[in-house]
């Protein structure tokens, strides 16, 4: 099994605008106003859809089906023994053409108990183009207060509850499940997340979505809001959530390790990528990966059976992986 260069997988007509910066990063022409996400090596569908969101391999196979047929070859023996054919990772490139709504994602226990899903949705972002992000409560707030703001769609008050932090290329943002957040307009990022499409929307005015009908995951807001973290985040807490990535090696906080891993690899000559299922993204420069010549914006899927991968060039790579088994 060899590394596979992946083409874009951009679900159409998302509920927010974006896509131009993503196309520029990928070296593609802009095609639509509402294609702000590239679902990379995805075995996950958009909520409520049968196949939309799934990645297709160059040979025509759906990646999810290919992994089901050979979980050891794709994911590795240890991973397959523990989790079967569950890749436990979704990677996205995301271009916020407008500020995203204030929202949160449920944790594993809530998703299992109330939605029958195998995962919640913790996530982390590696910033490719900067701007503002809104994350974490500045003060503790009650669920009753949140419910009132949601019902009245008091957007200024909702956004005002959160810390607003400017981010720049090379910054990392860790978003635990339950944490309220909103990506600011103009931010382009690489996102690692648990492989689910589960969002609790507290805001929807100005977005192409039925918030009252879809924002609570079919549970009603009284129940859905119990999955939202209501405690305040101190300055120390925020330093753990938002920080500059180290120049090389693991870039995410230890709390993220049970969900996914991300490595930064500055390349000045030759190097080796360790064995294991991974998604490699070229952030800048030109790299030769196992004979594949890659430029900025390229995304490559590496099956576990590939083994060690030789890479060389003058570039910066990001290597996304599922949790260690």
N, C-alpha and C positions, 0 to 999 in steps of 0.2 A: 504494500500500500504506500502510495506516494502523496506528498503534499498536493493540495488541490486549490488552484486559484478560483475564488468565488466571484461571480458577477453580482451586481446590486440586486437586492430583494426588498423592494420598496412598496409596501402596501399603499394603495391609492386612497384618496379622499379621507385622510385622517381628520380629526376634529379641530386641529390647529394648523396654522400656516407654517411653511418652511420648506426647504429643499435646495435653495440656490447655493448656500455655502457648502452643503453636503455634496452637491454636484461638482462644485469647484474643487473640493478636496479629492473627490474620486476621479476627476478629470473627465466628467461627463457633461453633456449639454442639459440645460434646465428643461424639464418637460411639463411640470405641473406645479401649482401653487401649494397643494396640500399633500406633498410626499416628503415629510420631514424626517422619516426614519428609514434606515436600512437595517433589516433584521438579518444579522450575519450568522451563518451556520445554525439556523433556527430549526429546532424540533418543536416549536411552540406555535399555536395558532392564536390569532386575535380572538378575544372572548366572543363566543357565540358563533364563530365561523368553523367550517369543516376543514378547510385547508389553507385559507388566507393567512400568510405569515410564515408558512413552512418554506424552508430552503430546498431548492432542487439542484442536484449535482450536475456537472457538465454532461454526464452520460444519460441524463433524463430521470434518474432515480430520485425520489424524495429522500432527503437525508434521514428523516425519522425512520423510514422503512429500511434503509440500508443499515442503520444502527441496530434496529430490531433483529435483522437477519444475522448480524455478526457483532454483538456487543463487545466481545473480547478484542477483536481486531481494531475496532474504532476507539473503544474507551479504555482498554487495558484489562488485564486479568483481575487485579485487585479491585478496581472500580466496579467491574461487572459482577464480581462475587458479592460486593456489598450492596450495590444499587441496581443491578441488572442493566437494562438498556436505557435507563434514565440518565441523560447526559448531565443534568443538574446545572445547566448554564445556558443563558441566552445573552448574546452580545449584540449591541445595537450601536450604530452611528446615529446621532440625533442632532438636528439643526432646528433650533428654536427661532423660527421666523417671527414669532410673537411670544410674549411672555406666556408660559403655561399656567393653567389654573392652580390654585392652592389645592393640594390633594395629599393623600397618604395611601400606603399599601398595607394589607393585613399581614400578620405574622403567621408562622406555620400552624400553630394550634388553632387559631381563629379560622384559617382557610380550611383546615381539615374538619373542624367541628361544624362550621356553618355553610361551607361551600363544597365540601367533598373533594377538595383539591389536594394534591400531593405536596404542594409547596405554598408558602406565602410569597412575599416579594420584597426581600431586601435588595438593595442596589447600591452601586458606586459609580462615580463618574471620573473620567480622566479628561481634563479640559484641553481642547484643541484650539478654540478661539474664545476669548474671554468676554466678560460682561458681568451682570449681577446675578446672584442666586439668592433665594430666600429659603431659609431652613431653620428649624428649631424654634421653639417658643421663647420669647423674651421674658415672659412671666407665666406662672401657672394659670391655667384656665379650666373652668368646669365644662363638662359635656353639655350641660344646659345652655351655657353661654355660646358654645360652638353651634349647637342646634339652632339657637335663636339667630345667630349671624348667618347661618346657612339658609334658613327659611326666609330671611329678609334680603338675602344676597347682598349683604353689606361688604362689598369687595374691599373697600379701603380699610375697614376694621380687620377683616380677615388677614389681609396682607400685612397690616401693621402689627399683628401678633408675632410676626416672624423676624428673626435676625436677617438683615440684608447685608450680603458680603460680596465685594467685588472679587472675581476670580480671573486668573490669567493662564495662558498656556503652560501646562506642566503642573497645575494644581490638581489635587484629588479631593473629591467630596464623597464621604461615606454617609449613606442614607439608610439607617436601620429601619426595619419594618415598623410601621406605626408613626414614623416621624413626618410631620407636616413639612411640605416643601413646594417650591415652584421655581422652575428654571427661567431665568430672565431672557428677554429678547436679545438675539445676536449671539448667544452662546452655542458653540458647536462642541460636541463632546462624544467620547466613547463611553458607552454604558455597559457595565456588567450587572446582571441581575439573575435572580432565581427565575426559572423558566415558566412564568405565568403571566397572564395579562389581567391583573386585578387592581383596580384603582378605586378609591373612595374619593369622590369629587366633592369638595366643599364650595366650589365656585364654578359657574358655567356661563354667566352672562358674557356675550361676545364670542362664544365658542360654538362650533357647529356640532352640538351634542345636546341630547335631551337629559339635562342634569337631573330634574325631578324624577325621571323614569329610570335612568341608567346609573346615576351617580352613587347609588347605595348598594350596587351589586345584587339587586333583587331582594335585599334583606330589609329595606326600610332604614331610614337614617337613625332611628333610635338605637337599633342594633349595630349598624355599620360604624357609627361614631364611637362605640366602645372599643374598636380596634385602634383608635387614634391615641397617640401619646399626648397627655395633657400636662405633663410636668415641664418646668422651665429648664432651659439650657444655659449654664453659666459660661463665662468667657473661657474657662478651662475646657469645658465640654465642647465648645465650638472649635477650639484648637485641635481637638481630636477628630472632629467631623470634617473640617476644611483645613487643608495644609498643602504646602508645596511638596511634590513628590521628590524622593531622593533621586540623585542622578542616575542610579542604576539599581537593579535588583527589585525586590518586592516593594510595592508602593502603597499597598492598602494597610489599614490598621489591623491588628491581630484579631479584633472582633469580627472582621469580614472573612476570616480563614475558613469558617465552617460552611460558608456559602459559595465562595469563589476566590480566585487568586489572580493577581495581575503583576507582571514583571516588566520593567523598563530595561531595554537593552540598547545602549548607545553603541554604534558599530563603526569602528575605525580599523578596517582590516578584516581578519577572520575571527569567527567565534562559533560556538556550538549551542544549539537549543536542545535542552534535555528532553528525553523521551516522554511521551504522554500526549493525550488528546489536548489540542490547543487551537486557538484562533490567533493568528499573527496579523498585526496591522502595521503597515509602514506609515509612520507619522511624517517622516521627511526623508529625502535623499533617494538613493538607488541601492538596491541590495540584490545579491544573487543568493537565492535560497534553494539549495539542492538542485541547481541548474535552472531555476526559474528566475528570470530577471524582472524585478519588481520596482515600481516607482511609488511616489507618495500617493496614499489613498488605497493601495492594494490591500486586499484581505485574503488570507490563505488559511485553509483548514488543514490541520496536521493530524492524521489518525495516530493512535497510540502505536500501531504496528509499524509505523515508519521508523521508529527508533530515534537515535540521535540525528539531528539535522545540521548539516554544515551550512553556514551562512557567512557571507563576506560582503564588503562594500563600505560606503560612507553613508550612513543612514541612522535613523532611530526607529526601533521596533518596539511595539507593545505586544506582550504575549499573555493572552487571557486563558485561564484554565478553570475547570471545576474544582471543588474542594478536594484535598488529598484524602484518599480512602483510608 
